[in-house]
């Protein structure tokens, strides 16, 4: 197992990380699956070829229309991918192996170098869940957290860990709205995964503002009065950041996901955080940056403290920002990925 520590100095993490010129530019075939992660990867400067279909369905979405992506994110119709000079396939879903073979006329891992980025925690019989690539030794699996690498059974597959890297949104925190922000996508469908079932209990203790996709019906479906839970449906990222930074604190109720990038973004903006103590949260939120606990009552108590003491909230948020920049800054993320791509394509 090759493990990259995912740590950098705070100074290097603060370096402005616009799209850079990579040491050895590559043409990477990939699909638009995870908008935030892709945004960070695009800063590498590699040409990322995104297949597009007329219906722009899940296997042909092309460029994102809600993200500000640089010009190295290149759309190509399905029938033009084969002649695009692809150097490497970046896989993110099991069926993409077959898609790539169909589009390229080449088998990923055998005829063209490939890596598989695993964004998700394992499902099923944890901790014995076999990874979809566990029986292959020709396609490395790159996990986004050490927790994922620990809990997935990757069998014969080479394993790397490249922790998340997040563009610095800046120290946006004002905390002038005495409410608690939370960001969840599709919380009604994903319920226990996202900790949606914890919201009623938290809303009894503190007023919440819920941001994300598919959140509009949450207050009604959970029977929470609007004064205690306000929904803000799918705001553009920059608008969400601005609004979230006005909230006094951030709560991260997710129970079984790798590590929500919204938590890292909230910390980078300078919000104090309270996070459910599951998966990678204990690694992401060090002492002094907020509270991590498996007891929702402990989270609620700390959130009330933040609401009642703005100075304490601001000091904690400043520590959270410093910690997030040090561990999840883009320069470290891009350097780690350059090392992985160099090894895979060597």
N, C-alpha and C positions, 0 to 999 in steps of 0.2 A: 504494500500500500504506500503510495506517495501522498504525503500530507503537507499542504501549505498552511502555515500558521494563520494567515489572514490578519497579521498585525502590522502596523506602520506607526511612525511617529506622528504626533499631532501636527507638527510643522509640515511634513510632507503631505498629510491628508488635507491640509488647508490649501495646497497648491491648486490654482485654477486648472481644471482638467477639461478643456474643450477637446474636440476631436483632434487626435494627434496623428503624426506620421509614424506608423509602426516600423520596427526594425526590418521586418520582412513582410511586406504587404501580401495579403492572401485574399482570394475570392471565396467567400464562405456561403454555402447554401444553407438557409435556415428559414423557419416559418415564424410568423408573428403569432406567438403563443402567450407570452408574458410581457406586457407592455413596459413595465418598469424595469425589468431585468434587461430587456432588449435595448432600452434607452441607454442604460449604463454600458452594455457591450459595444454599442455603436460608437462610443467615445474612443474605442481602440483604433479607429481609422481604417480597419479592414473593410473591404467592400462586401457588404452583406446582401446577397441576392435573395429576394423575397418573392416566391412564386405567387402569381395572381391569376384568379379565374374570373370569368364574367360575373358570376354571382357574388364574388368576394366572400365565399363561405369559409369555414374554419381551416380548410386546407389551401386556401388561395386568397387570403385577406390582403396580401401585399403590404404596403406601408400603412401605418396607423394614421387615422384622421383626427385623433384627439391628442396626439403627442407631437412635440416639436422635434422631429428627427432630422439629422443632417443628411446631406446629399449622398453619403456613402451607403445609405439604405436604398437599394435599387430594386424596383419592381421589374419582374420579367414574366410574361405570359408562360404558361406551362410548356408550350411547344417550342420555346426558345431557350429553355434552361440547359438542354443537352449541349448546346454549342457555346455555353457561357464561360468555359475555362475554369470550372470549379476546382479549387485546391483542397477543400475540406467540407464535410457535411456536419453541421451542428444539429443533432437530433434532440428533441424535447418530449416526444410522445412515441410510444412503441410502434405505432403503425407508420411513422415517418420513414422507417427503414425501407418498407415496401414502396412508399411514395418516391423516395429518392432513387431507388433502383429503377422505377418506371420512368422517371423524368430524365435520369442520366444515362440509362442503359448500362449501369455499373453498380456493383454491390458495395454498399458502404462497409468499410472495414477491411474489405478484400481488394477491391479495385480502386477505391478512393479512400483516403484517410477520413476517419469519422470519430466524433466524440458524442456522448449522450449526457446532456445536462439534466440532472434529476432535481426538479424543483420541489417535489412533494414528499411528505412523510409516508411511510409504508401503510398499506391497508391490509385488512385481513388478519392472519394469525401472527400479529406482532408478538415477540421479536423474531419470528422465524420466517417472515415474508420474503420469498425469493424475488429478486429484481428481475424484470423482463429480460435483461441482458446477462443474467447470471451464468448462462451456459456458453457465453461467447468470450473469447479472450482477445478478439481483434478490435473491439470498440470499448475504449475506456469510459467509465462512468464518472462524471464530475458532479459531486454533491455541492450544494450551496451552504450546507451547515455540517458541522462535525456530528451533530445529533443524527442527521440522516445517514451519514456514513456508518455510524455506530449501529443503527437499528435496521437498515436494509441488509439482507443477505445477498451480496453481489457475486457470490460464487467465484467463477474463474475470471471475471472481468477485472481489469486493472482499475484501481480506484484513486481518484484525486479529490481534494477538497479545495474549492475556491470560494471563500466566503463572499457574501454580497458586497457590492460597492455601489454607493449611492451618490449622485451629483448633489453637491451642497446647495440646498435652497437658500442658505443664508440665515443669519440670526434674526428671524422674523418675529420672534415671540414678543407679545405685548401683555397677554393675560388680562386684558381689560374686561373681558366677558366672564363673569363668575359662573361658568358652567364647565362641564368636562366633555372633551371631544373624544370620539371613537370613530374609527374607519373600518368598515366591513363591506365586502362585496358579496352580493347574493346571500344575505344572512338568513333569509327564510328557507332557502333551499339547503343551505349548508349547516344550519342550526347548531348542532353540538360541536361540529368542527370549529366554527367561528365563535362559539360561546354565546350565541344569541339568547340561549335560555338563561344566561346570567344577567341580562339587561334589566328585567323587571326588578330584581332584588337591588341592583345598583341604583336604578332610578328612584327607588324608595328612599335612598340615602342622599343622592346628589342629582342635580339636573344634568341631563345628557344632551349632546348634539351629535347625531349620527350622520356620517358622511359615507358615500360609496355608491355602488351600482345596486339597483334593486332594493333600495331602502325605504322608498316612499310609503309602502303599506305596513311597515314594521310597527309603528305605534298602535295602529288600529288592530292589527292581527295579534299583538301581544297585550292589548288592553291597557296601554300606558297613556295617561293624559298627555296632551301635547306640551303642557308646561314642563313636564318632567322628561319628555323625550321628543325632540324635534328632529325631523328627517330632512336631509339636504341631498337631493337626488343627483348623482353623477355630475358634479361640478367639474369643469376643466381643471387640470392639475394645479395651475398657477392660482386659480380662484380658491380652490380647496385649501391650498397651503396658506393663503392669506387669511381665510376665515378660521382655519384650525389654529393658527398661531395666535388668534385673539382669545382663544379659550384658556382658562386658567391652568388646566392640566389635561393629560391624555390618559385614557384607560385602554388596555390591550387585553380583551377577554378571550382571545383565541386559545382554543384547547388543543388542537391537533393540526397545526400547519408548520411548515419548516421554520420560518421566521418572517412575519409580515413586514414588508418594506415600509409600511406606514408607520410602524413603531420606530424604525431607524430615522425616517424623515422627521417625525415629531421630535425626536431627540435632537437631531441636527438643527431644527428650528429653534430649539431652546425650551421646549415644554418639559416640565417634570412629568414622570410617567409612573403608572401603576400597572403591572402586568401579571397575568396568570402565570404561575410558575410551571410552565410546561415546555416541552421541546427545548429550544435554544434560548429561552428568555433569560435564564440565569447567566448565560454568557454575555448577552447583549446589554444587560442593564447592571452595571457594577454598583457596589455600595456607594451611596451618595448621589446617585443619578435618579433615584426613585425607589419604588418598592416592588419586590417580586414575591408572590406568595400563592400557594394553592388554596388559601382560605379567602373567599370573596369578602368576608367581613373585615379582614385586615386591609384589603385593597380599598374598601369603602371608607374605612377610618382614615387612611392616609390621604385619600382624595378630599375628604372633608377638611383635613388640616391644610391642604393646599388652597382650598377655597377660602378658608378663614384667615390665612396668613400669606398675603401676596409676596412679601419679601422672602419668606422661606421657599415659596414656589419658584421665584425667580432664581434664587441661589441654586436650588436643586436642578432647575432647567439648564443653567449655565454648565453645571457639572455633566449633565446628560449630553449636552452638545459637544463638549470636549471629548467625552468617551466615544461618542458615535463617530466623530471625525477621525479619531485615532484608529479605530478598528475598521470602519466601513467606508473610508475615503476612496475615491475613484483611483488615485495613482496606484495604491497597493493592488486593487482589484485588477487593473489593466496589466500590471507587471506580472501578476500571478497567471493571468490568462495567456500572456505572451509565452511564458515558460511552458504551459501545457501545450499550446499549439506548436511550439518548436519541437517538443518531444514527440508529439503525435505525427507530425509531418516530416520528421527527420528521415 
